[in-house]
Amino acid sequence: MNTNPIGIFDSGLGGLTVAKAIQKLLPHESVIYFGDTARLPYGNKSPKIIKKYSLQIADFLISKGAKIIVIACNTASALALNEVQKHVRVPVVGVIDPGVKAAIHATRNKHIGVIGTVATIRSKEYENRIKATDHTMTVISQPCPLFVPLVEEGWLDGSITKAIANIYLEPFKTENIDTLVLGCTHYPLLKPLLISQTNQKIVLVDSAEPVAEKIFGMLKTSKLQSNSHKNGTLSCYISDFFSQFKTIAERFLEGPIADVTTLDLL
């Protein structure tokens, strides 16, 4: 039995959607979460800075006894996964590969759309990994930088959000995509809007559940799973507290949040 926590980090609070999925599938596992709220967003920062931040946070999670690390941030997964894997001695999982596998499994016509931050889309990680699996796939990518602040403001609907979504999603409307990858942990909160702005039959791929399933398999294979009969805990660390923290965090978790500590990694 290994009761050490699963470590998860993101540039902000969106990765709590991944924490929620892991706790739902693995209720007896404890989770330690770090949201780098002082330095978000990562999506418009350089690869060098994103790698530096990711290594700092990985060190912190290791100091807290993390037995596995999940990089819940798509941007950090695209740009820093390899560096973090080399830097620590525990398994490290990103959100891109599970999302890619889910998208390939879901598509029927091999036309896949990807939305994400500027850095994630610029990295072409989703496109490259999808085509590495099947070179006949058509991948259309679109950066949607305003979605993150809209979600954090709670503007999940309404005329402004609809207008912005319509502009971002316009390239997909003529490309006959049947699968859309949500390449940012904030985007799942926009699912109803995205469906209404695209096609009711489009499959939206949220990496949270595939990541949780991958963690489940890795823990079982490596015999790192907790055999405790008690429910695991969620400990949340952030690098800066702000007035809307509780509202936004509970929006992602779809439930109350407690045990929050502000920690300065600067």
N, C-alpha and C positions, 0 to 999 in steps of 0.2 A: 504493500500500500504506500502510495506517495501522496501526502496531503499538501505538498507545496502548491502554490497558486499557478494558474495560467496567466502570463503577463500579456497585456494588450496595450498598444499605443496608437494614437492618431494625432494629427495636427490640432484637433479640437475635440468636439464631443460626438461627432458623427460615428466614430468607432464604437460608441455604446450600442449601436444596432448589432454589431458583431458580438459584443459582450452578451447582449440579450439572447441572441441565437445560441451561443455556446452554453449559457446557463440553462436554457430551455432543454437542450439536448443532453447536457451533462450537469444535472442539478446538484450533484454532490461535489462538484469541483468548485474551488474558490477561485476568484478572478481578481487580479490587481490591474487597474486601468490607469493609464497616464494620458491626459489630454494637454497638448502643448498650447494652451489658450493664450499665452503671452506672445507667441511667435507665429500664430496662424495669420493668414493661410499659407500653406506650403506651396500651393499651386502656382504661385507667381515668383517663386524663389529659385535660385540657381541650384544645379545638382550638387555642387560642392557644399553649400550651406545645408541642404536637405540631408546629405550624408552625415555631416557633422552633428546635426541635431539628433538624427536617428541613433547614432552611436552613443551619444550622451544618455539618451532615454533607455537604450538597451542596457547600459551599465547600471542605471538606476534599478531597472526591473530585476536584473541579476542580483543586485545587492539585497533585494527583497525576497530572494529565493525562488524566482520564477523557474519552473521546470521546462517551459516551452514559451516562446515569444511569438505573438501574432502582430504583424505590422498591418493594422487595420486601415491605414491611410493608403489610398491607391497611388498617390504621388510618391510617397516614400517606398512603397512596394516596387514601383517602377524604377526608381533611381538609387535605392540604398539597400535592397534586399541582399545582394551578394556580399556587400561590405559587412553588414550586420552578421550574416551567417559565418563569415570568416573570423569575426571579432569575438564571438561568444561560443561557449562550449555546449549550449543547449540547442535543440531544434528551433529553427526560425521559419515561420510560414508567412507568406504574403497573401494578399487577397486577389491577385491577378490570375494566377494559374487556376484556382478553383472556379473563378468566374468564366475564364476561357473554356474550361471543360464543360461547364453548365450551358454556355452559349452554343457550343458545337453540338451538344446533345439535343438542344432545343430546336435548332433551326431545321426547317424542312426544305427551304429553297436555296440555302447557302448564301443568303444575303443578310449580313449582320451589321447593325449599327452600334457605335460606341459613343457615349457621352462622358465627359470628365473635365477635370481642371485643365488649364492651359498646359501645365507641365506634364501631366499624364498623357494627354493627346500628343503633345510634341515628342514624347519619348517613343511613341509607336509600339509600346510594349504589347498592348492588346492585339493590334494588327499583326505584328510579327509573330506572336505566339499562336494566334489562330491560323495564320497561313503556314506556319511551320508544321502544324498538325495536318492541314489539308490546303494545299496551294490553290485549289479551285475555289476557295471561299472568296466572296466579295465582302470587303470590310469598309464601311464608311464611318469616319470619325468626326466628331464635332465638339470643340471646347465650349463649355457652358459656365463661364466664371461667375455669373451673377446668381446662379442657383444657390450657392452656399450662403451668401448673406440673406437671400430671400427666405430660405429655410430657417436660419437662425433668428430672423425677425418674426417668424411664424406666418409669413405670407405664402401659404401653401396653395392659395386660390386667389380669385379676384382678378380684376381687369389688367393690372400691371403685370402680375405674374403670368397670366395667360398670354399677354402680348409678347413678353420676353421669350416664353416657351415657344410660341409660334415662330418667332424669328430663328431661334436656335434649331428647331426641329424641321424647318423648311427643307433642308437638303435631303432629308430622309423620305419625304413624301413622294418623290419621283424615282426612288431607288428600289422600291419593292422589298424593303427589308421586312422580315417576319420575326426578328429577334433584336432586342435593344438591350445592350449591356449598360447597367448603371455604374459607371466607373468612378463613383465617389460615394462615400458612406452617407452623405447627406441626402442623396437623390431618392432613396426609397420612400422618403416622406412625401415625395411629389408623384407617387405612382398614379393616383386617380387623375391628376392633371395630365401626366404624360400619356396615359391611355386615351384621354379625351382629345388630345392634340395630335395623335398619330392614327392608330388603327386599333379597333377593339380586339382584333385577333393577334396583335403583336405580343410576343412573349417578352416580359421584362425580366432581365436576369439581375438579381440582387445577390452579391457574393456572400452575404452573411451566412445563409444556410449551408452552402457548399463548403465554406471555411469551417463551420462547426462540425460538419461531417468528416472533413479531413482531420481535424484535431482529434475527434473521437477515434478514428482509425489509427492515428499515430500513437496516441496514448495507450491504446489497447495492445498494439504490436510491440511497443517498447516497454510494456508493463509499468507505465508511469501513472495509470489511472488511480484515482482515489477510491478506496472501498468503504469510505465512511458512509454511514446511514443518515448522517445529518446533511441538511442542505448547505451548500457552499455559500461563502460570503462574497460581496463585491466591495472592494476598497478602491476608492476613486481619488486620484491625485491630479491636480491641475497646476499649471505654472503661473496662472494669474486668475484671481477671482473677479467676477464682474456681476453686475446687478441682475442680469437675466439668466445667470448660470442655472439655477434650480429649474426654472421654467423650460429652458432649452434641453437640459439633461433629461428631465422627466418626459419630454416630448419624444426623445429618441428611445428611452427605455420603456415607454408606455407604462410607467409606474413610478413610485416614489424612489428617491435616491437619498442615501445617508452615508455617513463615514467618508466625508470629503476633506482632503487636506491640500492646502496650497504649498507648493514646493518650488523654490527658485533654482533652476538649473543653469542660469545665465553665468 
